Amino acid sequence: MPQNIAEFRIIGRVGKITARDRVTFVSVAANYNRRDGDDWKTDTHWNSVVCFSNVATQVEAAGKGDLVHITGRVRENQHGGAEGTDTTYRTELIADTFSILAKASTDDAG
């Protein structure tokens, strides 16, 4: 039987790395081009990626402004929903691979 999957791939620049006890959160900026009339504009979207111990070594070597390639799976979580509270939903990007494509130059890391 075929497996159903939800996965992602991001190529972008590291913004912030927040290490916790058993998990590291990496903020990655990815640029998307869109047409605005006759001109092209670039929109930057920030993605928060959850990195567990299986990719911790690669994340430790990364720094702000580094160009990285991350692949992984998409997971939906819901919280709350008890009496009198609203249920909140969160989409998490869980990294399976984390590669540094290029280290930031001093101009890029600004």
C-alpha positions as CSV (number, residue, x, y, z in Angstrom):
1,M,0.0,0.0,0.0
2,P,1.4,3.5,-0.9
3,Q,2.6,5.6,2.0
4,N,1.0,9.1,2.4
5,I,3.6,11.8,3.2
6,A,3.8,15.5,3.8
7,E,7.4,16.8,3.3
8,F,9.2,20.1,2.7
9,R,12.5,21.4,1.3
10,I,13.9,24.8,2.1
11,I,17.0,26.5,0.7
12,G,17.5,29.7,2.6
13,R,19.6,31.8,5.0
14,V,19.7,31.1,8.8
15,G,18.3,33.9,10.9
16,K,18.3,32.7,14.4
17,I,19.2,29.4,16.2
18,T,17.6,28.7,19.5
19,A,18.9,25.6,21.3
20,R,16.8,24.0,24.0
21,D,17.3,20.9,26.1
22,R,16.5,18.3,23.4
23,V,15.5,20.4,20.5
24,T,16.9,23.2,18.4
25,F,14.7,25.7,16.5
26,V,16.2,27.3,13.4
27,S,14.6,30.3,11.7
28,V,15.3,30.3,7.9
29,A,14.5,33.0,5.4
30,A,13.5,31.9,1.9
31,N,12.8,34.3,-0.9
32,Y,10.0,34.0,-3.4
33,N,9.6,36.0,-6.5
34,R,6.2,37.3,-7.6
35,R,5.0,39.5,-10.4
36,D,3.6,42.9,-9.5
37,G,2.3,44.5,-12.6
38,D,5.2,44.7,-15.0
39,D,7.8,44.3,-12.3
40,W,9.1,41.4,-10.2
41,K,9.2,41.7,-6.5
42,T,10.9,39.4,-3.9
43,D,9.1,38.4,-0.8
44,T,11.0,36.9,2.2
45,H,9.2,34.3,4.2
46,W,10.5,33.1,7.6
47,N,10.2,29.4,8.4
48,S,10.7,27.9,11.8
49,V,12.3,24.5,11.6
50,V,12.4,22.0,14.5
51,C,15.6,20.0,14.7
52,F,16.0,17.0,17.0
53,S,19.2,15.2,17.9
54,N,19.4,13.4,14.5
55,V,20.5,16.7,12.9
56,A,22.0,18.4,15.9
57,T,25.6,18.1,14.8
58,Q,24.9,19.9,11.5
59,V,23.0,22.6,13.2
60,E,25.8,23.3,15.6
61,A,28.1,24.1,12.7
62,A,25.6,26.7,11.2
63,G,25.6,30.4,11.9
64,K,23.5,33.4,11.1
65,G,23.5,34.2,7.4
66,D,24.6,30.7,6.3
67,L,22.9,29.3,3.2
68,V,21.4,26.0,4.2
69,H,19.3,23.2,2.6
70,I,16.8,21.5,4.9
71,T,14.4,18.7,4.1
72,G,11.9,17.0,6.4
73,R,8.4,16.3,7.2
74,V,5.4,18.4,8.0
75,R,3.5,17.7,11.2
76,E,0.2,19.3,12.4
77,N,-0.4,19.7,16.2
78,Q,-3.3,21.0,18.1
79,H,-3.4,22.4,21.6
80,G,-6.2,23.4,24.0
81,G,-9.8,22.7,23.2
82,A,-10.6,22.0,26.9
83,E,-13.8,23.6,28.3
84,G,-13.8,27.3,27.6
85,T,-10.6,27.4,25.6
86,D,-10.2,27.6,21.8
87,T,-8.2,24.9,20.0
88,T,-5.1,26.2,18.4
89,Y,-3.4,24.5,15.5
90,R,0.3,24.6,14.6
91,T,2.2,23.4,11.6
92,E,5.7,22.2,12.4
93,L,8.5,21.6,10.0
94,I,10.6,18.7,11.4
95,A,14.1,18.5,9.9
96,D,15.3,15.1,8.6
97,T,18.4,16.6,6.9
98,F,20.3,19.8,7.4
99,S,23.2,20.8,5.1
100,I,25.3,24.0,5.0
101,L,25.6,25.1,1.4
102,A,27.7,28.2,2.0
103,K,29.0,30.0,5.0
104,A,27.9,33.6,5.4
105,S,30.4,36.3,4.3
106,T,30.8,39.2,6.7
107,D,28.7,41.3,4.3
108,D,25.8,38.7,4.3
109,A,25.8,38.1,8.1
110,G,25.4,41.9,8.8
